[in-house]
């Protein structure tokens, strides 16, 4: 099949912005990719394509968070590395919910759900053996196997203590027999994926951690249960060349095209180069590579070596792919969109995301004032529980977000505005709020009826929050707020007298990245709207005309 001449070029990343840990499969005429969602909703977003070039949102695994909430999970906790599979009749997804980050325990549970279409409905998640995070399922001859990382939490133990395999009953998901150790390695290995090709069982392993040392290493065996022979060189990595445009290349899965060609879906990132080092403000993204099998029967990148290519030739689909919103008759596995009654929050579907819970009319109201989104303020921007926030992913290093807001905050405990957010210790926000009259010290509310309405510009990093600027504003008309991102700088502004007025200095948005502060962070920067009311949870703010525009730059 290697003589086939592809006629379409995919440009990496194919999913730009926060879209890590891709699980790539083909079912029928469609390719599907499921990605990690961590503490964000919708849980486990899934995209589909007929040609690996043009992708569309296909739904998400509704219910992946047991009880419908991830309240209390830490930043970069929640749903890690889902694995999508198809057995010819049903889609399966297995994923872990991680409730502790940066500890030896992870406190994680692993769940399995199934659906006849990726758009759902998905069965309620059922817990299975939870040896570690980043699980996967392997289907063979009507049998079902669970692969997992083994975590050794004991003092002196290794949190990445090898890859294990457990057979599951397909109906009950109970373990059948014991758990077997497939492979251990001195270098960190995780995220196992398993396939059979030409009489070999091939393990694809995420190697070296999810940062700049990341990679894909393979191992193979003639029998499912091993022993597995680890390849002596990586299949994919960028760790040895910091000048490559695609960094952090790793965590891959192989899928076969209808014409027999093979492709690897994998994680990558496009760093900004700053005086403090590379910073991945967009988070980890999804890329694809073309793959061949070498003379020894191992998978290799078609271009040779192990470095990821930015442009990848792929076969043109016979049918036009990604067919917009039209209803189509689905062949088995194609997962055409299904018609369902609209929910009260339907306009807040993808690409909107929310923290730790789905949007709910009790705090995100799109009915009371048609054309507007009314947010009822709840907890603050560092809460793990109940934030009234709607946000969308930044997909390029050059971006502009703006929104019209109408609100009347009466106390410093009420605020609403525009935010660039990575997590609770990394955000920039421009908010309408209350402040004391000029020259009056900040001593809490004095309740004499004084004060003023201001725009407050706040930057937050691991050292705490700082107010970068305060500007008094006139609220006789709704106010347009905006932010312009150029590489590592973010400038916030508002519209006055028909023109933009910058608020405060340019702020450092390189801190809104996976790599700042030396901590484990796994998501990406989002731009959105939020509101808070720390006393009564009754204050409301109305928003309309939110626009996020992202464009490629040389950042």
C-alpha positions as CSV (number, residue, x, y, z in Angstrom):
1,X,0.0,0.0,0.0
2,X,3.0,2.3,0.3
3,X,2.8,3.2,-3.4
4,X,-0.5,5.1,-2.9
5,X,-0.1,8.8,-3.6
6,X,-2.1,10.9,-1.1
7,X,-3.7,14.0,-2.4
8,X,-4.5,16.0,0.7
9,X,-2.2,17.7,3.2
10,X,-3.0,17.8,6.9
11,X,-1.2,20.6,8.8
12,X,-0.3,20.0,12.4
13,X,-1.6,20.4,15.0
14,X,-4.9,19.2,13.5
15,X,-6.7,20.2,16.8
16,X,-5.2,23.5,17.9
17,X,-5.3,24.6,21.5
18,X,-6.1,22.6,24.6
19,X,-6.7,19.1,23.2
20,X,-4.2,16.6,24.9
21,X,-3.8,12.9,25.0
22,X,-5.6,12.0,21.8
23,X,-7.1,8.6,21.3
24,X,-7.4,8.1,17.5
25,X,-9.6,5.3,15.9
26,X,-11.3,4.7,12.7
27,X,-14.8,3.2,12.6
28,X,-16.6,2.9,9.2
29,X,-15.9,5.9,7.1
30,X,-15.0,8.1,10.0
31,X,-11.9,8.8,12.1
32,X,-12.6,9.8,15.7
33,X,-10.4,11.5,18.3
34,X,-11.2,11.7,22.0
35,X,-9.1,14.0,24.2
36,X,-8.6,14.7,27.9
37,X,-10.9,17.3,29.5
38,X,-9.4,17.3,33.1
39,X,-11.6,19.6,35.3
40,X,-13.5,21.1,32.3
41,X,-16.9,20.2,30.9
42,X,-17.9,18.9,28.4
43,X,-16.3,15.8,29.5
44,X,-14.2,13.9,26.9
45,X,-14.9,15.9,23.8
46,X,-14.9,13.8,20.6
47,X,-14.2,15.1,17.0
48,X,-14.6,13.2,13.7
49,X,-13.2,13.5,10.2
50,X,-13.4,11.5,7.0
51,X,-9.9,12.7,5.8
52,X,-7.8,13.5,8.8
53,X,-7.8,17.2,7.6
54,X,-11.2,18.6,8.3
55,X,-12.6,17.9,11.7
56,X,-15.9,18.6,13.4
57,X,-17.2,18.3,16.9
58,X,-19.1,15.0,17.2
59,X,-20.2,15.1,20.8
60,X,-18.8,14.2,24.2
61,X,-19.1,11.4,26.8
62,X,-21.9,12.8,28.8
63,X,-21.9,11.3,32.3
64,X,-18.1,10.6,32.3
65,X,-18.0,12.3,35.7
66,X,-20.0,10.1,38.1
67,X,-22.8,12.2,39.5
68,X,-22.4,14.8,36.8
69,X,-19.8,16.8,38.8
70,X,-16.1,17.2,39.3
71,X,-16.6,19.6,42.2
72,X,-13.5,19.6,44.5
73,X,-11.0,18.1,42.0
74,X,-7.8,20.1,41.8
75,X,-6.6,22.0,38.8
76,X,-5.3,19.6,36.2
77,X,-7.1,16.8,38.0
78,X,-10.4,15.2,36.8
79,X,-10.6,13.2,33.6
80,X,-7.2,12.1,32.3
81,X,-6.4,10.4,29.0
82,X,-9.6,8.7,27.8
83,X,-9.2,5.8,25.4
84,X,-11.8,5.3,22.7
85,X,-12.4,2.0,20.9
86,X,-14.9,0.3,18.6
87,X,-15.7,-3.4,18.6
88,X,-17.7,-3.4,15.4
89,X,-21.0,-2.8,17.2
90,X,-20.4,-0.3,20.0
91,X,-18.1,2.5,20.9
92,X,-16.3,2.0,24.2
93,X,-14.5,4.6,26.3
94,X,-12.3,4.0,29.3
95,X,-11.0,6.9,31.4
96,X,-9.7,7.8,34.9
97,X,-11.0,10.4,37.2
98,X,-8.0,11.7,39.2
99,X,-8.8,13.4,42.5
100,X,-5.2,14.1,43.7
101,X,-2.4,15.7,41.7
102,X,1.2,15.9,42.9
103,X,0.8,13.1,45.5
104,X,1.9,9.5,45.3
105,X,-1.7,8.2,45.4
106,X,-3.6,10.0,42.6
107,X,-6.8,8.8,44.3
108,X,-8.2,7.8,40.9
109,X,-11.0,5.6,39.7
110,X,-11.2,4.1,36.3
111,X,-14.5,3.9,34.4
112,X,-15.9,2.3,31.3
113,X,-18.9,3.5,29.2
114,X,-20.4,2.4,25.9
115,X,-22.6,3.9,23.2
116,X,-23.9,2.9,19.8
117,X,-23.0,6.4,18.5
118,X,-20.3,8.7,19.7
119,X,-22.9,11.4,20.1
120,X,-24.5,9.3,22.7
121,X,-26.4,8.4,24.8
122,X,-23.5,6.8,26.7
123,X,-24.1,4.2,29.4
124,X,-23.5,5.4,33.0
125,X,-19.8,4.9,33.9
126,X,-19.0,1.6,35.6
127,X,-15.9,1.3,37.7
128,X,-13.2,-1.2,36.8
129,X,-9.8,-2.2,38.1
130,X,-8.0,1.0,38.8
131,X,-4.3,0.3,39.0
132,X,-3.4,3.7,37.6
133,X,-4.3,6.4,35.1
134,X,-4.3,6.5,31.3
135,X,-6.1,3.1,30.7
136,X,-7.0,1.5,27.4
137,X,-9.2,-1.3,26.2
138,X,-8.2,-4.1,23.7
139,X,-10.8,-6.1,21.9
140,X,-9.9,-9.5,20.4
141,X,-12.1,-12.5,19.3
142,X,-15.0,-11.3,21.5
143,X,-12.8,-10.8,24.5
144,X,-12.1,-7.6,26.4
145,X,-8.8,-6.6,28.0
146,X,-7.9,-3.6,30.2
147,X,-4.5,-2.1,30.0
148,X,-3.2,0.2,32.6
149,X,-0.2,1.8,34.3
150,X,0.7,0.3,37.6
151,X,1.2,2.9,40.3
152,X,3.4,2.1,43.3
153,X,2.5,4.7,45.9
154,X,4.8,3.4,48.7
155,X,7.7,5.4,50.0
156,X,10.6,4.6,47.7
157,X,8.1,3.2,45.1
158,X,7.8,4.2,41.5
159,X,4.6,5.9,40.4
160,X,5.2,4.5,36.9
161,X,5.9,0.9,37.9
162,X,5.0,-0.9,34.6
163,X,2.2,-1.8,32.3
164,X,-0.4,-4.3,33.4
165,X,-3.2,-6.3,31.7
166,X,-6.5,-7.6,33.1
167,X,-9.2,-9.4,31.2
168,X,-12.7,-8.1,31.8
169,X,-16.1,-9.8,31.4
170,X,-17.7,-7.9,28.5
171,X,-21.1,-7.7,30.2
172,X,-20.3,-7.2,33.8
173,X,-16.8,-5.7,33.5
174,X,-15.7,-7.9,36.4
175,X,-12.0,-9.1,36.2
176,X,-11.5,-12.6,34.8
177,X,-8.4,-14.3,36.2
178,X,-5.5,-12.3,37.6
179,X,-3.7,-9.2,36.5
180,X,-0.5,-9.7,34.5
181,X,2.6,-7.5,34.3
182,X,3.5,-6.9,30.7
183,X,6.5,-4.6,30.8
184,X,8.6,-2.5,33.1
185,X,11.2,0.0,32.1
186,X,13.7,2.4,33.7
187,X,12.3,5.3,31.8
188,X,8.9,6.5,32.7
189,X,6.3,4.7,30.5
190,X,2.5,5.2,30.6
191,X,-0.6,5.5,28.3
192,X,-0.5,2.0,26.8
193,X,-2.3,1.2,23.6
194,X,-2.3,-2.3,22.1
195,X,-2.9,-3.6,18.5
196,X,-2.2,-6.7,16.6
197,X,-0.4,-6.6,13.2
198,X,1.2,-9.3,11.2
199,X,1.3,-11.8,14.0
200,X,2.7,-9.4,16.6
201,X,1.1,-7.7,19.5
202,X,2.4,-4.1,19.6
203,X,2.3,-1.9,22.6
204,X,2.5,1.9,22.0
205,X,3.7,3.6,25.1
206,X,3.9,7.2,26.2
207,X,7.5,7.7,27.4
208,X,9.4,10.2,29.4
209,X,6.5,12.2,30.9
210,X,4.2,14.7,29.3
211,X,6.7,17.6,29.0
212,X,9.5,18.3,26.7
213,X,11.0,14.8,27.3
214,X,7.9,13.2,26.0
215,X,7.9,10.5,23.3
216,X,6.3,7.3,21.9
217,X,8.2,4.0,22.4
218,X,6.9,0.7,21.1
219,X,7.3,-2.9,22.4
220,X,6.1,-6.1,20.8
221,X,5.4,-9.8,21.6
222,X,4.1,-12.9,19.8
223,X,1.7,-13.5,22.6
224,X,-0.8,-11.1,24.3
225,X,0.6,-11.6,27.7
226,X,4.2,-11.2,26.8
227,X,7.1,-11.1,27.3
228,X,7.4,-7.8,25.3
229,X,10.5,-6.7,23.6
230,X,11.1,-2.9,23.9
231,X,12.3,-1.2,20.7
232,X,15.7,0.3,21.2
233,X,14.8,3.7,19.7
234,X,11.8,5.9,20.0
235,X,9.1,5.9,17.4
236,X,8.3,9.6,18.0
237,X,9.9,12.3,20.1
238,X,11.1,15.9,19.9
239,X,13.2,15.8,23.1
240,X,16.5,15.9,21.2
241,X,15.8,19.0,19.2
242,X,14.4,22.1,21.0
243,X,14.2,23.9,17.7
244,X,11.4,21.8,16.2
245,X,8.1,23.7,15.8
246,X,6.3,20.8,17.3
247,X,7.5,19.9,20.8
248,X,6.4,17.5,23.6
249,X,5.6,14.9,20.9
250,X,4.3,11.8,22.5
251,X,1.3,9.8,23.8
252,X,0.2,8.2,20.5
253,X,-2.3,5.7,19.0
254,X,-2.3,4.1,15.6
255,X,-5.2,3.9,13.2
256,X,-5.5,2.3,9.7
257,X,-7.0,4.2,6.7
258,X,-9.4,2.4,4.4
259,X,-6.6,2.0,1.7
260,X,-4.3,0.3,4.2
261,X,-2.1,3.2,5.2
262,X,-1.4,3.8,8.9
263,X,-1.5,7.1,10.9
264,X,-0.4,8.0,14.4
265,X,-2.5,10.5,16.4
266,X,-0.3,12.1,19.1
267,X,0.1,14.9,21.6
268,X,2.2,17.9,20.8
269,X,2.7,21.6,21.7
270,X,3.8,24.8,20.1
271,X,5.9,26.8,22.6
272,X,6.5,30.5,22.8
273,X,10.2,31.2,23.1
274,X,10.5,33.6,26.1
275,X,13.5,34.9,28.1
276,X,12.4,32.4,30.8
277,X,12.4,29.5,28.4
278,X,9.7,27.9,26.3
279,X,6.1,28.4,27.4
280,X,3.2,26.4,26.0
281,X,0.3,28.8,26.6
282,X,-2.0,26.9,24.3
283,X,-1.5,23.7,26.2
284,X,-1.0,20.4,24.6
285,X,-2.5,19.8,21.2
286,X,-3.3,17.0,18.8
287,X,-1.3,16.1,15.7
288,X,-1.1,13.2,13.2
289,X,1.8,11.5,11.5
290,X,2.0,9.1,8.6
291,X,3.4,5.7,9.5
292,X,5.0,2.7,7.7
293,X,6.1,-0.7,8.9
294,X,9.8,-1.3,8.5
295,X,11.5,-4.5,7.3
296,X,11.5,-5.9,10.9
297,X,7.8,-5.3,11.3
298,X,8.0,-2.3,13.6
299,X,6.0,1.0,13.1
300,X,8.1,4.0,11.9
301,X,7.4,7.5,10.8
302,X,7.1,7.7,7.0
303,X,9.4,10.6,6.8
304,X,12.1,8.7,8.6
305,X,13.7,9.3,12.0
306,X,11.4,10.2,15.0
307,X,10.7,13.9,14.7
308,X,7.1,15.0,14.1
309,X,6.3,16.6,10.7
310,X,4.2,19.8,10.5
311,X,2.7,18.8,7.1
312,X,1.5,15.3,6.5
313,X,0.1,13.8,3.3
314,X,-3.1,11.8,3.8
315,X,-5.3,10.0,1.3
316,X,-8.3,12.0,0.0
317,X,-11.6,10.7,1.3
318,X,-13.8,9.2,-1.3
319,X,-16.8,11.0,0.2
320,X,-16.8,14.6,1.3
321,X,-16.0,14.7,5.0
322,X,-17.2,16.6,8.0
323,X,-20.6,17.3,6.6
324,X,-21.6,20.3,8.6
325,X,-25.0,20.2,10.3
326,X,-26.9,18.1,7.8
327,X,-28.6,14.9,8.9
328,X,-27.2,11.8,7.2
329,X,-28.0,8.1,7.3
330,X,-25.2,6.6,9.3
331,X,-23.6,3.3,8.4
332,X,-22.4,1.3,11.4
333,X,-19.7,3.2,13.3
334,X,-20.2,6.6,11.5
335,X,-22.0,8.2,14.4
336,X,-24.1,10.7,12.5
337,X,-25.5,13.5,14.7
338,X,-28.8,12.6,16.3
339,X,-31.8,14.9,16.7
340,X,-32.7,15.5,20.3
341,X,-34.8,18.1,22.1
342,X,-32.9,21.3,22.8
343,X,-31.8,21.7,26.4
344,X,-32.3,25.1,28.2
345,X,-28.5,25.6,27.8
346,X,-28.2,24.4,24.2
347,X,-26.7,27.7,23.0
348,X,-23.9,27.1,25.5
349,X,-22.7,24.0,23.8
350,X,-19.3,23.5,22.1
351,X,-17.0,25.4,21.9
352,X,-18.1,26.8,25.3
353,X,-16.5,25.0,28.3
354,X,-17.3,25.3,32.0
355,X,-15.4,24.3,35.2
356,X,-16.2,21.1,37.1
357,X,-19.9,21.0,36.1
358,X,-22.0,21.5,33.0
359,X,-23.8,24.9,32.4
360,X,-27.1,25.1,34.3
361,X,-29.9,27.6,33.9
362,X,-29.7,28.4,37.6
363,X,-26.5,30.3,36.9
364,X,-26.1,30.5,33.1
365,X,-29.4,31.8,31.8
366,X,-30.0,32.2,28.0
367,X,-33.8,32.6,28.2
368,X,-34.6,35.6,30.4
369,X,-33.0,38.1,28.0
370,X,-33.0,36.8,24.5
371,X,-29.6,37.4,22.8
372,X,-27.8,37.7,26.1
373,X,-26.2,35.3,28.5
374,X,-27.1,36.1,32.1
375,X,-24.6,34.8,34.6
376,X,-25.5,34.7,38.3
377,X,-22.4,35.3,40.4
378,X,-21.2,32.6,42.6
379,X,-17.8,31.7,44.0
380,X,-14.5,33.3,43.1
381,X,-12.0,32.5,40.3
382,X,-9.9,30.2,42.5
383,X,-12.8,28.0,43.7
384,X,-12.9,24.3,43.0
385,X,-16.6,24.2,43.5
386,X,-19.0,26.6,41.9
387,X,-17.6,29.1,39.5
388,X,-20.0,31.0,37.1
389,X,-17.6,30.9,34.1
390,X,-18.0,30.2,30.4
391,X,-14.9,30.0,28.3
392,X,-13.4,28.9,24.9
393,X,-10.0,27.6,24.0
394,X,-7.3,29.8,22.6
395,X,-6.0,28.1,19.5
396,X,-3.2,30.4,18.4
397,X,-0.6,32.7,19.9
398,X,-2.3,35.7,18.4
399,X,-5.9,36.2,19.6
400,X,-8.6,38.8,20.4
401,X,-11.5,38.3,22.7
402,X,-14.3,40.8,23.3
403,X,-17.7,40.9,24.9
404,X,-20.4,43.4,25.8
405,X,-21.3,43.4,29.5
406,X,-24.1,45.1,31.4
407,X,-23.9,44.9,35.2
408,X,-24.3,47.0,38.4
409,X,-22.0,45.8,41.1
410,X,-22.7,47.4,44.5
411,X,-19.9,45.9,46.5
412,X,-16.4,44.6,46.1
413,X,-17.7,41.1,46.6
414,X,-19.5,41.4,43.2
415,X,-17.7,41.4,39.9
416,X,-18.2,40.4,36.3
417,X,-16.0,40.6,33.2
418,X,-13.6,39.0,30.8
419,X,-10.9,36.5,31.8
420,X,-7.9,34.7,30.3
421,X,-7.6,31.6,32.5
422,X,-5.2,28.7,32.7
423,X,-6.1,27.6,36.3
424,X,-6.7,29.0,39.8
425,X,-3.1,30.2,40.0
426,X,-2.7,31.5,36.5
427,X,-5.3,34.0,35.2
428,X,-5.7,37.6,34.0
429,X,-9.1,39.3,34.3
430,X,-10.7,42.7,33.6
431,X,-13.8,43.0,35.7
432,X,-16.6,45.5,36.5
433,X,-16.7,45.8,40.2
434,X,-17.0,48.3,43.1
435,X,-14.2,50.3,44.7
436,X,-13.8,53.0,47.2
437,X,-13.8,56.7,46.2
438,X,-10.5,58.1,45.1
439,X,-8.1,58.6,48.0
440,X,-10.1,56.4,50.4
441,X,-8.2,53.5,51.8
442,X,-9.2,49.9,51.1
443,X,-10.8,48.7,54.3
444,X,-13.7,46.6,53.2
445,X,-17.2,48.0,52.7
446,X,-18.1,51.0,54.8
447,X,-21.8,51.0,53.9
448,X,-22.2,54.8,53.6
449,X,-23.3,54.6,50.0
450,X,-20.1,56.0,48.6
451,X,-17.7,54.4,46.2
452,X,-17.7,54.0,42.5
453,X,-17.9,51.5,39.7
454,X,-14.6,50.6,38.2
455,X,-12.8,48.2,35.8
456,X,-10.3,46.3,37.9
457,X,-7.4,44.6,36.1
458,X,-6.0,41.7,38.0
459,X,-3.1,39.3,37.3
460,X,-2.6,36.1,39.3
461,X,0.3,33.7,39.4
462,X,1.7,31.3,42.0
463,X,2.8,34.2,44.2
464,X,-0.7,35.6,44.5
465,X,-3.0,38.1,42.9
466,X,-2.1,41.7,42.1
467,X,-4.2,44.6,40.9
468,X,-2.5,46.0,37.8
469,X,-4.9,48.9,37.2
470,X,-8.2,50.5,38.3
471,X,-10.2,52.7,36.0
472,X,-13.5,54.4,36.9
473,X,-16.2,53.9,34.2
474,X,-19.6,55.2,33.3
475,X,-22.3,52.6,33.2
476,X,-25.1,54.5,31.4
477,X,-24.6,52.1,28.5
478,X,-23.4,48.5,28.3
479,X,-19.6,48.3,28.2
480,X,-17.5,46.5,25.6
481,X,-14.4,44.7,27.2
482,X,-11.6,43.1,25.2
483,X,-8.2,41.6,25.3
484,X,-5.6,41.3,22.6
485,X,-2.9,38.6,22.9
486,X,0.3,38.8,20.9
487,X,2.7,36.0,21.9
488,X,3.6,36.4,25.5
489,X,1.7,39.7,26.0
490,X,-1.9,40.4,26.8
491,X,-3.4,43.9,26.6
492,X,-6.8,44.5,28.1
493,X,-9.0,47.3,26.9
494,X,-12.5,48.7,26.8
495,X,-14.4,50.8,24.3
496,X,-15.0,54.5,25.1
497,X,-16.3,57.1,22.7
498,X,-16.1,54.6,19.9
499,X,-12.4,53.8,20.4
500,X,-10.4,51.3,22.4
501,X,-8.8,52.5,25.6
502,X,-6.1,50.2,27.1
503,X,-6.4,49.4,30.8
504,X,-3.1,49.2,32.6
505,X,0.1,47.8,31.2
506,X,0.6,44.8,28.9
507,X,0.6,41.7,31.1
508,X,2.7,38.6,30.9
509,X,0.5,35.8,29.6
510,X,3.4,33.4,29.3
511,X,2.6,32.5,32.9
512,X,-0.6,31.0,31.6
513,X,1.2,27.9,30.4
514,X,1.9,24.3,31.1
515,X,5.5,25.1,31.9
516,X,5.5,28.1,34.3
517,X,6.2,27.7,38.0
518,X,7.6,24.2,37.9
519,X,4.3,22.5,38.8
520,X,2.2,19.8,37.2
521,X,-0.2,21.6,34.8
522,X,-1.9,19.9,31.9
523,X,-4.6,22.0,30.3
524,X,-4.3,25.3,28.4
525,X,-5.4,28.9,28.2
526,X,-9.1,29.8,27.7
527,X,-10.8,33.1,27.2
528,X,-14.2,33.7,28.7
529,X,-16.8,35.5,30.8
530,X,-17.4,35.1,34.5
531,X,-19.3,36.6,37.4
532,X,-19.0,36.3,41.2
533,X,-21.1,37.3,44.2
534,X,-19.3,36.0,47.3
535,X,-22.0,37.1,49.8
536,X,-25.5,36.5,48.4
537,X,-24.9,34.6,45.1
538,X,-27.6,36.8,43.7
539,X,-25.8,39.5,41.6
540,X,-26.3,39.0,37.9
541,X,-24.4,40.3,34.8
542,X,-25.6,40.1,31.2
543,X,-23.2,39.4,28.3
544,X,-23.7,39.5,24.6
545,X,-21.6,39.3,21.4
546,X,-18.7,37.3,22.8
547,X,-16.2,36.9,20.0
548,X,-12.9,35.0,20.1
549,X,-10.7,35.4,17.0
550,X,-7.4,33.4,16.8
551,X,-4.8,33.8,14.0
552,X,-1.5,32.1,13.3
553,X,1.5,34.3,14.1
554,X,5.2,34.0,14.2
555,X,5.1,33.9,18.1
